[in-house]
Amino acid sequence: MKASDGMFVTKELHATEFVAGRGRVGTEIVSKGRRCEIFRETLALIASLPNLHLMNAISSRANERVIFERLINRINVAMSQWRSNAIIFHDEGKDYTKLVRRMCVYNPIRSKFGAWPGGSPIKNIPLDRILEDIVYRDSKQSSFIQMADFCAYALFRSEFPLASKTKYGLDQAFSILQPRCVKGAFQKDPRQLGIIRF
């Protein structure tokens, strides 16, 4: 991006501001149209990364904590299925440390069949595949968190199209990431992409 558009190497790329054309991102003016092209090119780069699996979750702001809890549970299940473990990196700002610590001890899961063996509708299934506490990073210092922000914005615009962004094709940008979506993360997703919902 520095070579093609004169963009600053150290500039934080925040999707909402970037595609809106706000802020100086380089030595030259980068038009809104070109920024949207760069946005899609970045998603294509993410989709090309080897062994990458993308889990997505979306909800209203009021249900943010619940949807985060569901996402962590799906990550734990996936790690168990893949015989692996996970370390969670998260943008600074919201602290979910207590929530995840509690889930490592007490994590009540409701049976999707109405009852677990033994008849109880709820079973305690503590997290056992999440290593260490969440690692919080300043997004300005983390390209990976910035890439996750691009993925989240692509999902948001695909679910909630906006005319000013649709004309640049941003409502369709999430389709670039579909091959990397963990489709089994949420069986009830109407889009069949495993998007975890509340």
N, C-alpha and C positions, 0 to 999 in steps of 0.2 A: 504493500500500500504506500510505503514511502517512495518507492521507485516509480510507481504508476501515477500516484496522485499527490505526492509531496506531503503525505500525512506524517504527523509527529509520531515517533516510535513510542514515546512514553505517555501519550494521550490515552486517558481512560475512555473506552468505548461503551457508553451507556445507550442501549438500543433506542429507548424512547426519544432521547434528545438527539441522537445521531440521525435517525431517519427523518426527524422533523426539521433537520437542517440547522439546529441551534448550536451555537458555540463554534469557536475556531478550532479546526482539527488538523490544520497543516499550514504550510507556507503559502499554498494557493487556496482559492475558494473552491470548495467541493460542493457542487450543486446537489439539491435534494434528490434529483433523479439518479445522479451518480452514487450518492450515499445509499440509496435503496438497492442499486446494483451491487455495491460492496457488501451490503447486508446479506443479500442472497448468495454472493460468492463466499462469504464467511460461513454460512450454513452449509454450503457444498463442501467446504474444507472440513467442517466438523463431521459431516456425514462420511467423509473419506477416511477418517482416522481409524486405524485397525483396532479390532476388538472393542469397539465402543458400543455401549448399550445405553439407550436413553429412556428414562422413566419420566413421565409427565404427570403433573397434578394441577387441577384448576378448581377454584371455588371463589365465592364472594369473600371479601376482606373479613367479614364477620365470622367466617368459618375457617380462617387461615390456620389456626392452631390444630383443629381437627384434621384438616387435609394434610398438614405436615406430619401428624401422627400416622395417618394412613400411608403416606409415602414411605416413612421410615419402616413401617411394618412390611411393606412390599419389598423394600430393599433387603430386609432381613430374610424374608422368604426366598427371594432370588438368590441370595448368597448361600443359603442352605441347599437349594437345588443345584447350584453350581459348585458346591463344595469349596466355598471361598469365604472371605471376610471383607468387611468394608470399613473404611475410615471416611467420615463425613466432613467435607469442607463447606463452610457456609459464609456468606457475606456478613460483615459486621452490621449491627443495627438491632437485630432481634435475637434474644438469647433463649435457646431451647434446651440448654444443658440440663436443667432440672427435669424437664419433661422426658428426655431420653434416659436419664438416670433412673427415673421412676419406672419407665418401660422395661428397663433391664431387670427390675425386680417384680413389678406388678404391671401386667399388660393384659387386661381382660379382652378376650376376643369372642364375639358372638358367632355361633355356628350358623353357616349359611343354609344348613339343612334343618334348622329349628332346634337341634340339640346335639351335643357331643355324646360319644359313647358314655353311658352312665346316666344320661338323661338331663344333664345340666345344659341350659342354653348358652352359658358363658364359661369359658375356660381361660385360666391364666397361662399365657404363653410368653414368658419373658424373652426379650431380645437376647440372642446369644451369638450373633454374627457381626455386631457393630463393635469395633475395637476403639477403645479410648473415648474420651469426651469429644464433642464436636470441635473441630479446629476452625476458629473464626479468622477470616482474612479480610483485610481492606481490599475492596474490589479494584481500587486503583493499582494495587500491587499484584494482582492475579489475573493473568490472561484467561485462565480456565473459568474463573467466576464470571468474567466478562462474556465468555462464549456461552456459558449457561444462561446468562441474561438475554443474549440474542435468541437462544432456543425458546426461553420462556415468552419473550415478546412475540416470536413467530406463532406460538401456540395461542397466545392471547388475541392476536389479530385474526387468526383463523376462526376463533370462536366468536369474536366480537368485531366484525369488519367495520371499518370507518371509511367513508367515501374518499376522504383526502389521502388515505393510504392505499385503498383498493385500486386507485388509478395507477399506482406504481406496482401493483401485483403483490402487495404484502399480505393480502388475505389468503394467497395461495402459497406463500413462502414455506409454510410448515411442511408441505408435501415433500420438500427436499429431504427432510429428516425422517420421513416415514420408514425407510428401510432399516433405520437404527432403533426404532421404537420397540420397547419390550411389550409386545401385544398381549401377553398373558398377565400383565400386571393388574389389569382390571377387566374382568370378563364382561361386565355390564356396560362397557363403553359403547355408545351407539355408533361411534365412528370405527370401532374395532381396531383401535390403535393402542389400547391399554391405558388410555388417559384416565387417571384416578380422579373421581368426582365425589362431591358431597351431595 
